[in-house]
Amino acid sequence: MSDEQDGRPLDGNGPPAGLPEPEDGGDAKGFSRRAFLKGAGVTVSAGVIAAEGLLETAPAAAPQAAMAGPGATPITLRINGKSVPLEVEPRVTLLDALRDHLDITGAKKVCDRATCGACTVMLDGKAVYACSVLAIDAQHYEITTIEGLAAEGQLSPVSAAFVEHDAQQCGFCTPGFVMAVTAFLKRHPNPTYEEVTGGLGGNLCRCGTYMGVREAALDAAKRLSARRA
């Protein structure tokens, strides 16, 4: 995996050494996250999300208990700038914690197999499949959902570009795409069309609005660049 996106495996006995990201789906050479997932047999219990084909470790997160459960365990998640306490069983994924326990429903549950990207959120600014990260392992990270992108009710530049370029049809995959584009542009502020195509390879649109999504990503890059100027 390249520096555009790193997948980081979990320590089997406790805290994550880092969580993996599904943000950049592939590169111009055609190596995608989906191809890696198919070959690697990644499981939810391992908490690993493949990116561009290689995994590298990151600095260890703050320590947590070596054993928890099997019943509900108190945890605290930092979501969209706020600390949120809740109790969940250790097996509960971040996606289910967000949707079923906290009523934060922007991330969609579609494949539930780390394939489609509809559940994409960001951990410390890096995109992950929320269906493949345990909620208990998402502690000590800054979690951003699509709800957190709309500061004071205003659309983010990425969301505004999606509207401008009609980059949605049924809209079910749209939140995941917006999060994936947002994370992607943090690492590729001036991408080419080919880089956008590869970088979003981990998100699927069953309606086939890929052209609009890619144009929206390029437009959002310009909007963000103008904001920085």
C-alpha positions as CSV (number, residue, x, y, z in Angstrom):
1,M,0.0,0.0,0.0
2,S,1.2,3.5,-0.8
3,D,1.4,6.5,1.4
4,E,-2.0,7.7,0.0
5,Q,-3.7,5.2,2.3
6,D,-2.5,2.8,4.9
7,G,-4.3,-0.2,6.3
8,R,-3.2,-1.0,9.8
9,P,-3.8,-4.4,11.5
10,L,-5.0,-4.7,15.0
11,D,-3.1,-6.2,17.9
12,G,-4.8,-9.5,18.6
13,N,-4.7,-9.0,22.4
14,G,-6.2,-5.6,22.8
15,P,-5.8,-2.2,21.4
16,P,-5.5,-1.5,17.7
17,A,-2.0,-0.7,16.5
18,G,-4.0,1.3,14.1
19,L,-7.1,0.9,12.0
20,P,-7.1,0.3,8.3
21,E,-8.6,2.5,5.7
22,P,-10.7,1.8,2.6
23,E,-10.2,5.3,1.3
24,D,-8.0,5.1,-1.8
25,G,-9.4,2.2,-3.7
26,G,-6.5,1.8,-6.1
27,D,-3.9,3.6,-8.1
28,A,-3.4,4.4,-11.7
29,K,-1.9,0.9,-12.2
30,G,-5.2,-0.6,-11.4
31,F,-4.4,-2.2,-8.0
32,S,-7.6,-1.8,-5.9
33,R,-8.7,-2.5,-2.4
34,R,-11.3,-4.8,-3.6
35,A,-8.8,-7.0,-5.3
36,F,-6.7,-7.1,-2.2
37,L,-9.7,-8.0,0.0
38,K,-10.6,-10.9,-2.4
39,G,-7.1,-12.3,-2.2
40,A,-6.4,-11.7,1.5
41,G,-9.6,-13.0,3.1
42,V,-9.8,-10.2,5.6
43,T,-12.3,-10.8,8.4
44,V,-14.3,-8.4,10.6
45,S,-12.9,-9.9,13.7
46,A,-9.4,-9.0,12.6
47,G,-10.6,-5.5,12.0
48,V,-8.5,-5.0,8.9
49,I,-9.6,-3.1,5.9
50,A,-7.4,-3.4,2.8
51,A,-6.4,-0.4,0.8
52,E,-4.1,-0.6,-2.1
53,G,-2.6,-4.0,-1.3
54,L,-0.1,-3.6,1.4
55,L,-0.5,-3.2,5.2
56,E,1.8,-1.2,7.4
57,T,1.7,-0.6,11.1
58,A,1.1,2.8,12.7
59,P,1.9,4.1,16.2
60,A,-0.1,2.3,18.9
61,A,-3.2,3.8,20.2
62,A,-3.8,4.4,23.9
63,P,-4.0,1.2,25.8
64,Q,-7.3,-0.5,26.7
65,A,-8.3,-3.5,28.7
66,A,-7.0,-6.8,27.4
67,M,-10.3,-8.5,27.8
68,A,-13.9,-7.2,27.6
69,G,-17.3,-8.7,27.4
70,P,-19.1,-10.9,26.6
71,G,-21.8,-8.6,27.9
72,A,-22.2,-4.9,27.2
73,T,-19.0,-2.9,27.9
74,P,-18.9,0.8,28.6
75,I,-16.9,2.7,25.9
76,T,-16.6,6.3,24.8
77,L,-16.4,7.3,21.2
78,R,-15.3,10.7,19.9
79,I,-17.8,11.5,17.1
80,N,-18.0,14.7,15.2
81,G,-16.1,16.6,17.9
82,K,-18.2,15.3,20.8
83,S,-17.4,12.5,23.3
84,V,-20.3,10.0,23.4
85,P,-20.5,7.3,26.1
86,L,-22.4,4.1,25.4
87,E,-22.4,0.5,26.3
88,V,-22.1,-2.2,23.6
89,E,-21.0,-5.8,23.4
90,P,-17.4,-6.1,22.1
91,R,-18.7,-7.7,18.9
92,V,-20.7,-4.6,17.9
93,T,-19.2,-2.9,14.8
94,L,-18.8,0.9,14.6
95,L,-21.5,1.0,11.9
96,D,-24.0,-0.7,14.2
97,A,-23.0,1.4,17.1
98,L,-23.6,4.6,15.1
99,R,-26.9,3.5,13.5
100,D,-28.5,1.3,16.2
101,H,-27.2,2.8,19.4
102,L,-26.7,6.5,18.6
103,D,-29.2,7.1,15.7
104,I,-26.4,8.5,13.5
105,T,-27.6,7.1,10.2
106,G,-25.6,8.8,7.5
107,A,-23.3,5.8,7.1
108,K,-25.4,3.1,5.3
109,K,-25.5,-0.6,5.9
110,V,-25.5,-2.3,2.5
111,C,-23.2,-5.2,2.0
112,D,-21.9,-5.4,5.6
113,R,-18.9,-7.2,4.1
114,A,-16.3,-4.4,3.5
115,T,-17.0,-4.3,-0.2
116,C,-19.4,-1.5,-1.2
117,G,-18.1,1.5,0.8
118,A,-21.6,2.8,1.7
119,C,-20.7,2.8,5.4
120,T,-17.5,4.9,4.9
121,V,-16.6,7.2,7.8
122,M,-13.3,8.8,8.8
123,L,-11.0,7.9,11.7
124,D,-8.5,10.7,12.3
125,G,-9.2,12.0,8.8
126,K,-8.7,8.6,7.1
127,A,-11.5,6.7,5.5
128,V,-12.6,3.3,6.9
129,Y,-15.4,0.9,6.3
130,A,-17.4,1.3,9.5
131,C,-18.9,-2.3,9.1
132,S,-15.4,-3.7,9.5
133,V,-14.2,-1.8,12.6
134,L,-15.3,-2.8,16.0
135,A,-16.8,0.0,18.0
136,I,-14.6,-0.8,21.0
137,D,-11.5,-0.5,18.8
138,A,-12.6,2.9,17.5
139,Q,-12.0,4.5,20.8
140,H,-9.2,7.0,21.0
141,Y,-9.8,8.1,17.4
142,E,-11.7,11.2,16.1
143,I,-14.6,9.7,14.2
144,T,-16.2,11.8,11.5
145,T,-19.4,10.9,9.8
146,I,-21.1,12.7,7.0
147,E,-23.2,14.5,9.6
148,G,-20.0,16.1,10.9
149,L,-19.1,17.6,7.5
150,A,-22.0,20.2,7.5
151,A,-20.7,22.9,9.7
152,E,-23.6,25.0,11.0
153,G,-25.9,23.4,8.5
154,Q,-23.8,24.4,5.5
155,L,-22.8,21.9,2.9
156,S,-19.1,21.0,2.7
157,P,-17.4,21.8,-0.6
158,V,-17.5,18.1,-1.5
159,S,-21.2,17.8,-0.7
160,A,-21.9,20.9,-2.7
161,A,-20.0,19.6,-5.7
162,F,-22.0,16.4,-5.5
163,V,-25.2,18.4,-5.8
164,E,-23.8,20.6,-8.6
165,H,-22.8,17.6,-10.7
166,D,-25.8,15.4,-9.9
167,A,-23.5,12.8,-8.5
168,Q,-26.3,10.7,-7.1
169,Q,-29.4,8.9,-8.1
170,C,-31.0,6.8,-5.4
171,G,-28.6,8.4,-3.0
172,F,-27.9,5.3,-0.8
173,C,-24.2,5.2,-1.6
174,T,-23.8,8.9,-1.7
175,P,-22.7,9.5,2.0
176,G,-20.0,6.9,1.6
177,F,-18.8,8.5,-1.6
178,V,-18.7,11.9,0.0
179,M,-16.7,10.7,2.9
180,A,-14.3,8.8,0.6
181,V,-13.8,11.8,-1.6
182,T,-13.3,14.1,1.4
183,A,-10.6,11.8,2.8
184,F,-9.0,11.2,-0.7
185,L,-8.7,15.0,-1.3
186,K,-6.8,15.4,2.0
187,R,-4.0,13.4,0.4
188,H,-4.5,14.4,-3.2
189,P,-5.4,18.1,-3.2
190,N,-5.0,18.4,-7.0
191,P,-5.8,15.0,-8.4
192,T,-6.1,13.9,-12.1
193,Y,-9.2,12.2,-13.4
194,E,-7.3,8.9,-13.4
195,E,-6.2,9.4,-9.8
196,V,-9.8,10.0,-8.7
197,T,-11.0,6.9,-10.6
198,G,-8.4,4.8,-8.8
199,G,-8.8,6.5,-5.5
200,L,-12.5,5.8,-5.3
201,G,-12.3,2.2,-6.4
202,G,-13.4,1.0,-3.0
203,N,-16.9,2.5,-3.3
204,L,-19.7,1.0,-5.4
205,C,-22.7,2.8,-7.0
206,R,-25.4,0.5,-8.1
207,C,-27.0,3.3,-10.1
208,G,-23.8,3.8,-12.0
209,T,-23.2,7.5,-11.4
210,Y,-19.4,7.2,-11.5
211,M,-19.0,10.0,-14.1
212,G,-20.8,12.5,-11.9
213,V,-18.9,11.4,-8.8
214,R,-15.6,11.8,-10.5
215,E,-16.5,15.2,-11.9
216,A,-17.7,16.2,-8.4
217,A,-14.4,15.1,-6.9
218,L,-12.4,17.2,-9.4
219,D,-14.7,20.2,-8.8
220,A,-14.5,19.8,-5.0
221,A,-10.7,19.8,-5.3
222,K,-10.9,23.2,-7.0
223,R,-13.3,24.5,-4.4
224,L,-11.1,23.4,-1.6
225,S,-8.0,24.9,-3.3
226,A,-9.8,28.3,-3.7
227,R,-10.8,28.2,0.0
228,R,-7.1,27.6,1.0
229,A,-5.9,30.5,-1.2
